[in-house]
Amino acid sequence: MSDPRLRTITFTLNGRPARATVASHETVVEVLQRDFGLFGARESCGQGLCGCCTVIVDGTAVSGCLYLAAFIDGTTLVTIEGLSDRGTLHPIQQAFLAKTGFQCGFCTPGFILMTKELLERHPHPTDE
Amino acid sequence: MTPPTAPVAPPPETSDSPTVRTLREVGRSVPRLEGTAKVDGSVEYIYNLRLPGMLHGKIHRSSIAHGRIVRIDTSAALAVEGVHAVFTAGDVATLVANPYYGPAFHDQPILAIDKVRHVGEPVAVALATDPHVAEEAANLIEVEYEPLAAVFDEVAAARPDAPVVHDVLKPAGTFTDLKYLGGRSGTNVALDARVRRGDVARGFAEADQVFEHTFRTGKVIHATFEPIVSLAEVTAPNGLTIHTASQSPSFVRTEISRLLGWPENRVRVRTAFLGGGFGAKLYIKLEALVAVCALLVRKPVRIALTMDEQFYTITKHGATVRIKTGVKNDGRIIAREVETYWNGGAYADIGPRVSQKSGFTSAGPYDIEHVALDNYAVYTNEPPAGALRGFGISQLVWAYERQMDIIAHALTIDPLELRRRNVLRAGRPHATGTIIGGMEIDAVLDSLAERMEWHRPFDRGTGTIRRGRGLAIGLKAAISPTTSTAIVHVYGDGSCAVHCGTVDMGQASDTALAQIAAEVLGIATESVRVVHPDTDLTPYDMATLGSRSTYHMGNAIRLAADDARTQLLRIAGTAFGTEIVELDCRDGAIVSRAGARMTFREAMLARFAMQAGTVVGVGAFTPSYQKPDPQTGQSPDITPFWMIGGAGAEISVDCETGRIEVTKLVNAADVGAAINPASVERQLTGAAVMQLGFTLFEAMNFSDGQVLNASLADYKIPGLLDLPRDLTAAVVEVPHEHGPFGAKGVGETGVFSPSPAIANALYDAVGVIVTDLPLTPERVLRAIRAMENRPLGTDA
């Protein structure tokens, strides 16, 4: 790649090898939407506060609207689309569905992925 | 086919009629039809849409609140590599002769013409394949202004000597009662609407005590998480398609057609699920701009606002409410005068309608002999204000319910009891003269009293942590006149689809409307598909706003489904040799009293002799309405239904910091009959949490018209940790005579009363009278310290 502003990254996206050519200023959300047609991570506040853009990078939930795409080189990335297994919802998704833990749904993937991170770190969380 | 237009009465409930059955689909908490798509992330939003060859637009916005545009220099922007085009008002003028839009006034230019009237007003737009390139170019556009005097406060702006925001008023003509304002000049008052009943002067003279206060609410925003986003594409041979996250696709088509001078049938407007609306996505937001851009470049154009741009695009009205109330010593309110100034910002949007339609309820849900209500929709140089969940009601309830507890305290009457002595009851005239029916305020008060355990002693705390409790009730009249039409299709295989213009922006309308169709057709809700608004496919609907869809569209769908059902019964009746009164639709089939059964699929075969064809049912619903007299505001039929929402709050307040913790919040509402009880509860609670943010911390802070906190980092909305531990909804069901299966709207009811309920609890806890929202720790602490005669710093 001759353009010095661009670099090619490889990573694991929802369990499969992935490759993308990204500019240094581009975020994970932009690349997921443009190159992979994945819209479950959505930019809203643009400041990493609302959580609509949440994705999981190497087990840690991050704000995909701030996280630069260049930094996912070599990582394992999970988005909401990777949570269900061939049409079978993940238990957390099933729980959100059963309790109707959503209204407009725009931030719901963020809630679900944050819950996933929480339960992986604290299988029996308390209010603290 | 002539659609039936009258509300249909339910079938007679006689035990031997085959049409009588217990409700199967309506009244059941059917899980949301789109639930799986929302938890797996695949749900369709316009935000997701990308079109081949699409350009992204970024807007250059005014940096000053009021000024003449001296010069716009786009050369640096055009020099950016990859920029496709930069447009200003001059380019718009090549396509649109009179490029001003708006639902109430044609006052808002697609791009600023000669003048800017608020900070953030769109002045120019840059287009590029790469949104970052478009953004850089937009930033490089240079605009030189000659500043003009600006006005921000709604009361100051209404004075005759105030700087004038618009030289001439330009009512849209869509609302005939606003026509008289046309051509008026030298004023910022876009609308003055009044209600007169009895003789307030006499009422105040006869009163034992008179109370007068001024209450204020500032501007807040919708903060929809899905951005305001629109795309336009030119479609051969002569059409234009607009994909937009809009609550009012029918209005968008009408308005874009008008601007372009095209017949409506050349403009197609479609939407999808919305990631929140709350009134932000009504009327024209980006649609006119993307339409013009797409026509100029002959390529698809997408513009999506960032969150900070939302703060400069549409807000909730700030309001100043002066309220004067005359009471007898027994607590009876005999006179009330309310004067409300609505800060409409620089462009009217739907503001004048908010001022009038909510303003006529500003005396509250009370039976008062002498009433005088004045409402002024006022232009200022702040960003435009429009509809925000409640259409102005919560600003008014804040005033009259806050004052109610001050009166209760002065008269030493229990606040609940004071309300009971004054509420409007069935058969009594509202301030507008319309006779009250179809709501029971007492039932809502009963429900609140029970949930709050109002009769029990209450622990008010000790030391620096004090506790209090409060309640409030608010009234809203559903907006009228409006209309809805729906089409129900039964396809060749027997499956059904509902075509309607209602937008599901999170309120679960798809599911509730499918339940209504399913109930009439005797099929499962899950088997009904609700087709999302597309003006090429779905009939006109006024808009998804003002809690109107369940009632209006629900009735239209009920009529449409009934039309389709009757056709199916006729097909089976012919086959069975039976009268249709002997038949019913049940479990996807037509059944006769004698036991004959024909599935919908078999009926379609019988009708078309092949497994194809369509049965089409049509329904239209326009409630009756009589417009109020312009001098007195009197009308015998001002609204199709009244909404009544109450809240009860328990709080603790830290007297050393002023911080309020809401420990319990109950929201009670008369919802008619709940089509989907779980959805109704979520609507009430969701609305209450939104209002909780407006009550405790949300406020747009301005300096010379500039928003100082235009981001979610600086403007806080409620998060999980802000929720009261005890947060519930109390659904009071009083079936409405003309509602579909007794239902009324409920999307806004939960916002009416939490603010005064919480402030009344603060009053109960520490006795301070706070007149302005939000109840920030600083404001509360200043009030506490002022009451204790040891005011804080700058208050001294």
Boltz contact constraints between the chains, C-beta under 6 A:
constraints:
  - contact:
      token1: [A, 39]
      token2: [B, 48]
      max_distance: 6.0
  - contact:
      token1: [A, 40]
      token2: [B, 41]
      max_distance: 6.0
  - contact:
      token1: [A, 44]
      token2: [B, 225]
      max_distance: 6.0
  - contact:
      token1: [A, 45]
      token2: [B, 307]
      max_distance: 6.0
  - contact:
      token1: [A, 45]
      token2: [B, 712]
      max_distance: 6.0
  - contact:
      token1: [A, 46]
      token2: [B, 306]
      max_distance: 6.0
  - contact:
      token1: [A, 46]
      token2: [B, 307]
      max_distance: 6.0
  - contact:
      token1: [A, 47]
      token2: [B, 713]
      max_distance: 6.0
  - contact:
      token1: [A, 49]
      token2: [B, 712]
      max_distance: 6.0
  - contact:
      token1: [A, 52]
      token2: [B, 225]
      max_distance: 6.0
  - contact:
      token1: [A, 80]
      token2: [B, 41]
      max_distance: 6.0
  - contact:
      token1: [A, 81]
      token2: [B, 41]
      max_distance: 6.0
  - contact:
      token1: [A, 84]
      token2: [B, 40]
      max_distance: 6.0
  - contact:
      token1: [A, 93]
      token2: [B, 39]
      max_distance: 6.0
  - contact:
      token1: [A, 96]
      token2: [B, 39]
      max_distance: 6.0
  - contact:
      token1: [A, 97]
      token2: [B, 35]
      max_distance: 6.0
  - contact:
      token1: [A, 97]
      token2: [B, 39]
      max_distance: 6.0
  - contact:
      token1: [A, 102]
      token2: [B, 38]
      max_distance: 6.0
  - contact:
      token1: [A, 103]
      token2: [B, 506]
      max_distance: 6.0
  - contact:
      token1: [A, 104]
      token2: [B, 275]
      max_distance: 6.0
  - contact:
      token1: [A, 104]
      token2: [B, 276]
      max_distance: 6.0
  - contact:
      token1: [A, 104]
      token2: [B, 505]
      max_distance: 6.0
  - contact:
      token1: [A, 104]
      token2: [B, 506]
      max_distance: 6.0
  - contact:
      token1: [A, 105]
      token2: [B, 38]
      max_distance: 6.0
  - contact:
      token1: [A, 105]
      token2: [B, 43]
      max_distance: 6.0
  - contact:
      token1: [A, 106]
      token2: [B, 225]
      max_distance: 6.0
  - contact:
      token1: [A, 106]
      token2: [B, 226]
      max_distance: 6.0
  - contact:
      token1: [A, 106]
      token2: [B, 275]
      max_distance: 6.0
  - contact:
      token1: [A, 107]
      token2: [B, 225]
      max_distance: 6.0
  - contact:
      token1: [A, 108]
      token2: [B, 38]
      max_distance: 6.0
  - contact:
      token1: [A, 109]
      token2: [B, 41]
      max_distance: 6.0
